Amino acid sequence: MSTSEKQIMEILWSTGHPITTREIMSNLPVDNTWKQNTIVTFLARLMEKGIINATRVSKANYYQPCITEKEYRDFETKQFIDDIHKGSTLGFISTLCDNGTLTKEDIEELMRNLKK
């Protein structure tokens, strides 16, 4: 998913209900200059990828996600670990430990999760 598509998905996830292109436009940041056709193109790409679907009501399409934000994060995380760390979760965690990214609280939380 591209950065632009992700921005649209964040709007769809945050609303929690199907919305129109016009509603998506009104939820974009003020400095965003996308035209309606640009948004429709991104929505079409997301539909082609099976990430969203649309329901036609009168003259408007109402868009909603087919996946949750958590499902998306889980997928992207797995892809990142597969691509960058050759599928090694341990390699990923070791990198975080080695570069000082993990805080003491992060490590404690990780330990609690590992004990589950």
PyRosetta script that sets phi, psi and omega in degrees:
from pyrosetta import init, pose_from_sequence

init()
pose = pose_from_sequence("MSTSEKQIMEILWSTGHPITTREIMSNLPVDNTWKQNTIVTFLARLMEKGIINATRVSKANYYQPCITEKEYRDFETKQFIDDIHKGSTLGFISTLCDNGTLTKEDIEELMRNLKK")
pose.set_psi(1, 131.0)
pose.set_omega(1, -179.8)
pose.set_phi(2, -72.9)
pose.set_psi(2, 166.3)
pose.set_omega(2, 177.7)
pose.set_phi(3, -60.0)
pose.set_psi(3, -41.4)
pose.set_omega(3, 179.2)
pose.set_phi(4, -65.4)
pose.set_psi(4, -44.1)
pose.set_omega(4, 177.8)
pose.set_phi(5, -62.5)
pose.set_psi(5, -38.9)
pose.set_omega(5, 178.9)
pose.set_phi(6, -64.0)
pose.set_psi(6, -37.0)
pose.set_omega(6, 178.7)
pose.set_phi(7, -62.1)
pose.set_psi(7, -40.4)
pose.set_omega(7, 176.9)
pose.set_phi(8, -67.8)
pose.set_psi(8, -41.4)
pose.set_omega(8, 179.0)
pose.set_phi(9, -61.4)
pose.set_psi(9, -39.0)
pose.set_omega(9, 179.2)
pose.set_phi(10, -61.2)
pose.set_psi(10, -35.6)
pose.set_omega(10, 176.2)
pose.set_phi(11, -67.5)
pose.set_psi(11, -46.1)
pose.set_omega(11, 179.8)
pose.set_phi(12, -61.4)
pose.set_psi(12, -43.9)
pose.set_omega(12, 179.0)
pose.set_phi(13, -64.3)
pose.set_psi(13, -39.3)
pose.set_omega(13, -174.7)
pose.set_phi(14, -72.0)
pose.set_psi(14, -28.6)
pose.set_omega(14, -178.5)
pose.set_phi(15, -76.1)
pose.set_psi(15, -35.3)
pose.set_omega(15, 177.2)
pose.set_phi(16, 77.7)
pose.set_psi(16, 7.5)
pose.set_omega(16, 177.0)
pose.set_phi(17, -152.5)
pose.set_psi(17, 160.5)
pose.set_omega(17, -180.0)
pose.set_phi(18, -59.8)
pose.set_psi(18, 138.8)
pose.set_omega(18, -179.3)
pose.set_phi(19, -135.9)
pose.set_psi(19, 160.0)
pose.set_omega(19, -179.1)
pose.set_phi(20, -89.4)
pose.set_psi(20, 169.7)
pose.set_omega(20, 175.5)
pose.set_phi(21, -58.4)
pose.set_psi(21, -41.6)
pose.set_omega(21, 179.8)
pose.set_phi(22, -60.5)
pose.set_psi(22, -41.0)
pose.set_omega(22, 178.5)
pose.set_phi(23, -67.7)
pose.set_psi(23, -36.9)
pose.set_omega(23, 176.3)
pose.set_phi(24, -61.6)
pose.set_psi(24, -46.0)
pose.set_omega(24, -179.9)
pose.set_phi(25, -59.4)
pose.set_psi(25, -40.0)
pose.set_omega(25, -178.3)
pose.set_phi(26, -72.7)
pose.set_psi(26, -16.5)
pose.set_omega(26, 178.9)
pose.set_phi(27, -97.4)
pose.set_psi(27, -2.1)
pose.set_omega(27, 178.0)
pose.set_phi(28, -72.8)
pose.set_psi(28, 152.8)
pose.set_omega(28, 175.1)
pose.set_phi(29, -56.7)
pose.set_psi(29, 150.0)
pose.set_omega(29, -176.7)
pose.set_phi(30, -56.5)
pose.set_psi(30, -36.6)
pose.set_omega(30, -176.5)
pose.set_phi(31, -80.9)
pose.set_psi(31, -1.2)
pose.set_omega(31, 178.8)
pose.set_phi(32, -77.8)
pose.set_psi(32, 130.9)
pose.set_omega(32, -175.6)
pose.set_phi(33, -110.9)
pose.set_psi(33, 18.7)
pose.set_omega(33, -179.4)
pose.set_phi(34, -63.2)
pose.set_psi(34, 139.3)
pose.set_omega(34, 172.7)
pose.set_phi(35, -87.2)
pose.set_psi(35, 165.6)
pose.set_omega(35, -178.9)
pose.set_phi(36, -58.7)
pose.set_psi(36, -40.4)
pose.set_omega(36, 179.7)
pose.set_phi(37, -61.5)
pose.set_psi(37, -35.5)
pose.set_omega(37, 178.3)
pose.set_phi(38, -64.2)
pose.set_psi(38, -44.8)
pose.set_omega(38, 179.6)
pose.set_phi(39, -64.4)
pose.set_psi(39, -42.1)
pose.set_omega(39, 178.3)
pose.set_phi(40, -60.7)
pose.set_psi(40, -38.7)
pose.set_omega(40, 176.8)
pose.set_phi(41, -62.6)
pose.set_psi(41, -45.7)
pose.set_omega(41, 178.1)
pose.set_phi(42, -62.4)
pose.set_psi(42, -41.2)
pose.set_omega(42, 179.3)
pose.set_phi(43, -63.7)
pose.set_psi(43, -40.1)
pose.set_omega(43, 178.1)
pose.set_phi(44, -62.9)
pose.set_psi(44, -41.7)
pose.set_omega(44, 178.3)
pose.set_phi(45, -63.6)
pose.set_psi(45, -42.6)
pose.set_omega(45, 179.0)
pose.set_phi(46, -64.3)
pose.set_psi(46, -35.6)
pose.set_omega(46, 176.9)
pose.set_phi(47, -68.5)
pose.set_psi(47, -41.3)
pose.set_omega(47, 178.0)
pose.set_phi(48, -60.0)
pose.set_psi(48, -35.0)
pose.set_omega(48, -180.0)
pose.set_phi(49, -81.2)
pose.set_psi(49, -6.0)
pose.set_omega(49, 179.9)
pose.set_phi(50, 76.6)
pose.set_psi(50, 18.1)
pose.set_omega(50, -177.2)
pose.set_phi(51, -87.1)
pose.set_psi(51, -28.8)
pose.set_omega(51, 176.4)
pose.set_phi(52, -134.0)
pose.set_psi(52, 166.3)
pose.set_omega(52, 169.3)
pose.set_phi(53, -134.3)
pose.set_psi(53, 167.4)
pose.set_omega(53, -177.8)
pose.set_phi(54, -130.9)
pose.set_psi(54, 143.3)
pose.set_omega(54, 174.8)
pose.set_phi(55, -120.9)
pose.set_psi(55, 127.3)
pose.set_omega(55, -179.2)
pose.set_phi(56, -84.9)
pose.set_psi(56, 123.8)
pose.set_omega(56, 175.2)
pose.set_phi(57, -127.9)
pose.set_psi(57, 112.5)
pose.set_omega(57, -176.1)
pose.set_phi(58, 59.7)
pose.set_psi(58, -118.6)
pose.set_omega(58, -178.4)
pose.set_phi(59, -101.2)
pose.set_psi(59, 4.3)
pose.set_omega(59, -174.9)
pose.set_phi(60, -117.4)
pose.set_psi(60, 145.8)
pose.set_omega(60, 170.0)
pose.set_phi(61, -92.7)
pose.set_psi(61, 135.7)
pose.set_omega(61, 174.8)
pose.set_phi(62, -109.2)
pose.set_psi(62, 120.9)
pose.set_omega(62, -174.8)
pose.set_phi(63, -101.1)
pose.set_psi(63, 142.3)
pose.set_omega(63, 175.2)
pose.set_phi(64, -147.8)
pose.set_psi(64, 151.6)
pose.set_omega(64, -178.1)
pose.set_phi(65, -72.9)
pose.set_psi(65, 147.9)
pose.set_omega(65, 173.0)
pose.set_phi(66, -95.3)
pose.set_psi(66, -13.9)
pose.set_omega(66, 178.5)
pose.set_phi(67, -128.1)
pose.set_psi(67, 152.3)
pose.set_omega(67, 177.0)
pose.set_phi(68, -82.5)
pose.set_psi(68, 165.5)
pose.set_omega(68, 177.0)
pose.set_phi(69, -62.6)
pose.set_psi(69, -37.5)
pose.set_omega(69, 178.9)
pose.set_phi(70, -64.5)
pose.set_psi(70, -43.2)
pose.set_omega(70, 178.1)
pose.set_phi(71, -60.6)
pose.set_psi(71, -40.3)
pose.set_omega(71, 177.9)
pose.set_phi(72, -64.3)
pose.set_psi(72, -47.8)
pose.set_omega(72, 179.5)
pose.set_phi(73, -60.2)
pose.set_psi(73, -43.0)
pose.set_omega(73, 179.1)
pose.set_phi(74, -60.2)
pose.set_psi(74, -44.8)
pose.set_omega(74, 179.4)
pose.set_phi(75, -62.7)
pose.set_psi(75, -48.7)
pose.set_omega(75, -178.4)
pose.set_phi(76, -63.9)
pose.set_psi(76, -38.1)
pose.set_omega(76, 178.7)
pose.set_phi(77, -63.8)
pose.set_psi(77, -46.0)
pose.set_omega(77, 178.8)
pose.set_phi(78, -62.0)
pose.set_psi(78, -43.5)
pose.set_omega(78, 177.9)
pose.set_phi(79, -59.5)
pose.set_psi(79, -44.0)
pose.set_omega(79, 179.7)
pose.set_phi(80, -60.7)
pose.set_psi(80, -47.0)
pose.set_omega(80, -179.8)
pose.set_phi(81, -63.9)
pose.set_psi(81, -41.6)
pose.set_omega(81, 178.4)
pose.set_phi(82, -63.8)
pose.set_psi(82, -45.7)
pose.set_omega(82, -174.7)
pose.set_phi(83, -74.1)
pose.set_psi(83, -45.6)
pose.set_omega(83, -172.6)
pose.set_phi(84, -91.8)
pose.set_psi(84, -36.0)
pose.set_omega(84, -175.3)
pose.set_phi(85, -111.9)
pose.set_psi(85, 18.4)
pose.set_omega(85, 176.9)
pose.set_phi(86, 53.6)
pose.set_psi(86, 36.4)
pose.set_omega(86, 176.8)
pose.set_phi(87, 81.8)
pose.set_psi(87, 4.1)
pose.set_omega(87, -176.4)
pose.set_phi(88, -94.7)
pose.set_psi(88, 106.2)
pose.set_omega(88, 175.6)
pose.set_phi(89, -64.4)
pose.set_psi(89, -38.0)
pose.set_omega(89, 177.7)
pose.set_phi(90, -61.0)
pose.set_psi(90, -41.2)
pose.set_omega(90, 177.6)
pose.set_phi(91, -61.8)
pose.set_psi(91, -39.6)
pose.set_omega(91, 178.0)
pose.set_phi(92, -63.9)
pose.set_psi(92, -48.3)
pose.set_omega(92, -179.5)
pose.set_phi(93, -65.7)
pose.set_psi(93, -38.2)
pose.set_omega(93, 177.5)
pose.set_phi(94, -61.2)
pose.set_psi(94, -39.6)
pose.set_omega(94, 177.8)
pose.set_phi(95, -62.4)
pose.set_psi(95, -43.8)
pose.set_omega(95, 178.7)
pose.set_phi(96, -62.0)
pose.set_psi(96, -39.6)
pose.set_omega(96, 178.8)
pose.set_phi(97, -68.7)
pose.set_psi(97, -44.0)
pose.set_omega(97, -176.0)
pose.set_phi(98, -65.7)
pose.set_psi(98, -34.5)
pose.set_omega(98, -176.5)
pose.set_phi(99, -94.4)
pose.set_psi(99, 5.1)
pose.set_omega(99, 174.9)
pose.set_phi(100, 78.2)
pose.set_psi(100, 14.5)
pose.set_omega(100, -178.9)
pose.set_phi(101, -70.7)
pose.set_psi(101, -36.3)
pose.set_omega(101, -177.9)
pose.set_phi(102, -77.2)
pose.set_psi(102, 131.8)
pose.set_omega(102, 174.4)
pose.set_phi(103, -88.0)
pose.set_psi(103, 170.0)
pose.set_omega(103, 177.2)
pose.set_phi(104, -60.1)
pose.set_psi(104, -39.6)
pose.set_omega(104, 179.0)
pose.set_phi(105, -65.0)
pose.set_psi(105, -39.6)
pose.set_omega(105, 177.5)
pose.set_phi(106, -60.8)
pose.set_psi(106, -44.1)
pose.set_omega(106, -178.6)
pose.set_phi(107, -65.3)
pose.set_psi(107, -41.6)
pose.set_omega(107, 178.4)
pose.set_phi(108, -62.7)
pose.set_psi(108, -41.8)
pose.set_omega(108, 178.3)
pose.set_phi(109, -65.6)
pose.set_psi(109, -41.5)
pose.set_omega(109, 177.3)
pose.set_phi(110, -61.3)
pose.set_psi(110, -42.7)
pose.set_omega(110, 178.4)
pose.set_phi(111, -62.3)
pose.set_psi(111, -41.3)
pose.set_omega(111, 178.2)
pose.set_phi(112, -62.3)
pose.set_psi(112, -41.9)
pose.set_omega(112, 179.3)
pose.set_phi(113, -66.5)
pose.set_psi(113, -37.0)
pose.set_omega(113, 179.4)
pose.set_phi(114, -67.8)
pose.set_psi(114, -28.2)
pose.set_omega(114, -179.6)
pose.set_phi(115, -77.7)
pose.set_psi(115, -15.9)
pose.set_omega(115, -179.7)
pose.set_phi(116, -69.5)
pose.dump_pdb("model.pdb")
